[in-house]
């Protein structure tokens, strides 16, 4: 045993002395942010991306292929956390013209990022002209937002073609999905009181699936239920509540759901949480 301990001690001693003779190692390229244009890039698009970052603290990319150095690239897998089977066919389209990119940047800054309070900005945003997936049955679905670790993909489409009413509805959809995802990912315990209002058995239980919305669901504290026989998830509940709150005034919300104590209670809990903790004022 003494020989074994002595042997280990000698190895540690030799390792220590050899480390002292070497220079301190640092990872190569650790200070490089691939989501920002290189300093050597002088294009108008590079300037647009830098200006957006300086104004918002959020990086913006116009392609999921990012250049590391010279011809070396990496791919941003923004579908990584997307709850859709990878075998589905995904179709996306990037913005091409500088004018389209400028319009996207202005819309994001003036309609989305200015309304998320202190809940936390995305690391980067990837605005897209088209984002769709096709399921096994050939049904095509438009996707508005995908929250992933490094980037938030938002399909703005031809934003100028939308009416003011359509723009407001689109913004509400994006905000409800983004804020709801942030709450569940980073502040889950803050939602305990909200979820406790409705009976726990309803959440993510395949034995409680609804193809239609009935008054029973409203009595239980839900403003809507999923389509296609999907279970009620906590994410669905939070994001749907946010969407309904964002699209109507407090007076109209209370007039619509005043007969359902649990819905009003959940609205008040969520509204107070957002206002006091994150400075997001809905009502």
Secondary structure, 3 states (H helix, E strand, C coil): CHHHHHHHHHHHHHHHHHHHHCCCCCCCCCCCCCCCCCCCCCCHHHHHHHHHHHHHCCEEECCCEEEEECCEEEECCCCCCCCCCCCCEEEEECCCCHHHHHHHHHHHHHHHHHHCCCCCCCCEEEEECEEEEECCCCCEEECCEEECCCCEEEECCCHHHCCHHHHHHHHHHHHHHHHHHHHHHHCHHHHHHHHHHCCHHHECCCCCECCCCCHHHHHCCCCCCCCCCCEECHHHHHHHHHHHHHCCCHHHHHHHHCCCHHHHHHHHHHHHHHHHHHCCCCC
